[in-house]
Amino acid sequence: MKILGISGSPNKEGNNEKIINNVLEIAGTKGFETESILLSEKKVNPCIACGTCARGEKCPINDDMQDIYGKLAEADAIVFSSPVYFGGMTAQLKALFDRSVLLRRQGFQLKGKFGAVMAVGGSRNGGQEKTIQGVHDCMLVHGMIPVGDGAHFGGIAQKPVDDDEIGMKTVIDTIENLCETLQRLEA
């Protein structure tokens, strides 16, 4: 089974990329195939609501989303991580979700896939839960199944994540719970 990790941060080698690398390393030790998408390295333009994908056609916007569609569709589970920007996910991650409407309109290709969310705020109560909820909402529109850390919504970390023992425990608990959920399906 394959787990795809997506860092929604525009910052290279930042807290969210560290989280994605960490959770994918944990999943890899459990035998899962893993892959990451770092939006700091990708160009995903906003959706223009042209309706082309609703007619079953390829999105006319020529950017990195063309490759991301296939990676999203191939994955059995997707882990998203976003910094908190003005109380929610980044514009980069929101653009990815807006553009992913193509997968919904062309056969609900993400339906039934599991997903988990991590969020990094500037303080312990810096909007992480609202950010996670916003990502969960996008996942639910696709028919995805959100998995939390077993006690809350997902991984709730404070920057810098390397110094946040409490937050990283929720991150690790979330990926552990996601892996256990996928393993139950294989049994």
C-alpha positions, -999 to +999 in steps of 0.1 A: +000+000+000+012+035-008+011+066+015+016+100-002+028+129+019+021+165+009+037+195+025+015+225+018+042+250+029+058+274+004+090+272+026+117+248+016+131+226+044+107+241+069+087+226+097+061+210+074+086+193+052+103+179+084+069+165+095+062+149+061+097+134+060+093+121+095+059+105+090+069+089+057+100+075+073+078+059+100+054+045+074+084+032+054+096+012+084+062-004+086+065-017+050+045+010+032+056+025-001+059+062+004+063+093-018+063+130-010+051+161-028+066+193-015+046+223-027+076+245-020+091+229-052+059+228-073+039+253-092+001+248-087-019+276-101-054+284-087-084+269-103-102+292-128-136+274-126-136+270-164-156+237-162-134+219-186-128+190-161-166+187-156-168+177-193-143+149-187-114+168-203-079+175-191-074+206-170-062+233-194-038+248-168-003+236-176+016+233-144+028+207-119-008+197-110-008+176-141+017+152-125+001+155-090-033+142-102-019+107-109+000+106-076-032+115-057-052+088-075-025+061-070-022+066-032-041+045-007-037+072+019-026+108+019-010+128+047-013+166+044+008+191+064+002+228+064+014+258+084-013+280+098-017+311+076-043+335+089-063+308+106-062+282+079-043+262+053-019+279+029-029+292-004-007+266-020-025+237-004-059+253-011-050+256-047-042+219-048-075+211-033-094+234-056-077+219-086-083+183-073-120+189-082-110+172-115-106+139-096-140+143-080-157+152-113-141+124-132-151+094-111-146+104-074-110+090-077-102+099-040-133+083-026-126+058+002-089+068+005-077+075+040-062+108+049-044+124+079-036+160+086-008+178+104-007+216+111+020+238+125+012+270+143+033+298+159+019+289+193+003+259+210-032+273+202-023+290+169-051+278+147-039+242+141-073+226+148-091+250+125-065+244+098-069+206+102-107+210+101-104+229+068-083+201+053-108+175+066-136+194+050-118+192+016-111+155+022-148+148+030-159+166-002-138+139-020-154+111+001-121+105+018-119+090+054-100+113+079-079+095+105-068+115+136-042+108+163-066+087+183-076+114+207-079+146+186-080+158+150-045+150+139-009+162+144-010+196+161+025+210+163+041+243+172+071+258+155+100+250+156+088+213+155+122+200+165+116+216+199+080+206+203+079+172+220+042+174+228+032+183+192+055+157+176+038+131+198+005+139+181+022+138+147+036+104+155+003+091+170-015+102+138+008+084+114+008+053+137-030+054+137-031+058+099-007+029+094-027+007+118-059+015+099-043+005+066-028-027+080-063-037+093-075-035+057-048-058+044-055-084+070 
